Every structure is written in C-alpha cells, then in structure tokens.
Amino acid sequence: MIEVSISEAFFIYLFISMTFVFILWALSEYRSRTRAVKVEVEETMVCEICLQSFVFNKHESIVKCTHCGSLNDVISG
C-alpha cells in the first residue's frame, strides 16, 4: 500500500479538480469560438421611422423593420 499524507492527498485532490475544471473551460471556449455568429450576407440597418437597429439580408432591396414593421429602402454603397 502506498502511504500518502493528508497534505499530499489534499494537493492531489485539488490538482485533479482544477485540471478537470480547466479542461471544461477550454472546451467551452473552443466551442464558443467555433460557433460564433459569422455575419456574411447580413448587415445592420437603422429604421427610418423608429430609429431601431436591426439585421437584414444584403441581397434584399427593401427590408421590413423588425420593431415597427415599416418598409425601408436599402441604399447600395
């Protein structure tokens, strides 16, 4: 049988626990970076009526405000 003092056992317990937490944190960060929202065909626009900002598709010429429902003309720039 291997003899381990109380302080060594406590250190091993903390080391294993902290390693497990670090691995979970690293996996969470990796997942959040790979699942990040990539806006490629969408842009933001400010409604001409209610001045709310919203996301719209670049390929549309007229978009509907998500807040007030008014139609807004997309100006190509």
C-alpha positions as CSV (number, residue, x, y, z in Angstrom):
1,M,0.0,0.0,0.0
2,I,1.2,3.5,-0.9
3,E,1.4,5.8,2.1
4,V,0.1,9.4,1.4
5,S,0.0,12.1,3.9
6,I,-3.1,14.3,4.4
7,S,-1.5,17.3,2.7
8,E,-0.4,15.2,-0.3
9,A,-3.8,13.7,-0.7
10,F,-5.4,17.2,-0.5
11,F,-2.9,18.5,-3.1
12,I,-3.7,15.6,-5.4
13,Y,-7.4,16.2,-5.0
14,L,-7.1,19.9,-5.8
15,F,-4.8,19.2,-8.7
16,I,-7.2,16.7,-10.3
17,S,-10.2,19.0,-9.6
18,M,-8.6,22.1,-11.1
19,T,-7.4,20.1,-14.1
20,F,-10.9,18.9,-14.7
21,V,-12.3,22.5,-14.4
22,F,-9.6,23.8,-16.8
23,I,-10.4,21.2,-19.4
24,L,-14.1,22.0,-19.2
25,W,-13.3,25.7,-19.6
26,A,-11.0,25.1,-22.5
27,L,-13.6,23.0,-24.3
28,S,-16.3,25.6,-23.7
29,E,-14.1,28.4,-25.1
30,Y,-13.2,26.3,-28.1
31,R,-16.9,25.6,-28.8
32,S,-17.9,29.2,-28.4
33,R,-15.3,30.4,-30.9
34,T,-16.2,27.8,-33.5
35,R,-19.9,28.5,-33.1
36,A,-19.5,32.3,-33.2
37,V,-22.0,34.2,-35.3
38,K,-20.5,34.9,-38.7
39,V,-22.4,37.6,-40.5
40,E,-21.5,37.3,-44.1
41,V,-24.6,38.1,-46.1
42,E,-26.2,40.3,-43.5
43,E,-25.7,43.8,-42.3
44,T,-27.2,46.1,-39.7
45,M,-29.5,48.9,-40.6
46,V,-31.3,51.7,-38.7
47,C,-35.0,52.1,-39.4
48,E,-36.0,55.4,-40.9
49,I,-39.2,55.6,-38.8
50,C,-38.5,54.2,-35.3
51,L,-34.6,54.5,-35.4
52,Q,-34.2,50.9,-34.1
53,S,-31.2,48.9,-35.4
54,F,-31.8,45.5,-36.9
55,V,-30.0,42.9,-39.0
56,F,-31.1,42.4,-42.7
57,N,-30.0,40.4,-45.7
58,K,-27.8,42.2,-48.2
59,H,-29.5,40.8,-51.2
60,E,-32.8,42.4,-50.5
61,S,-33.7,45.8,-51.9
62,I,-36.5,46.6,-49.4
63,V,-36.5,45.3,-45.8
64,K,-39.1,45.3,-43.1
65,C,-38.2,46.7,-39.7
66,T,-38.4,44.1,-37.0
67,H,-39.6,46.6,-34.4
68,C,-42.3,48.7,-36.1
69,G,-42.9,46.8,-39.4
70,S,-42.2,49.7,-41.7
71,L,-40.5,49.2,-45.1
72,N,-37.1,50.6,-45.5
73,D,-35.1,51.1,-48.8
74,V,-31.6,49.6,-48.8
75,I,-29.1,52.1,-50.2
76,S,-26.3,50.3,-52.0
77,G,-23.0,51.8,-51.1
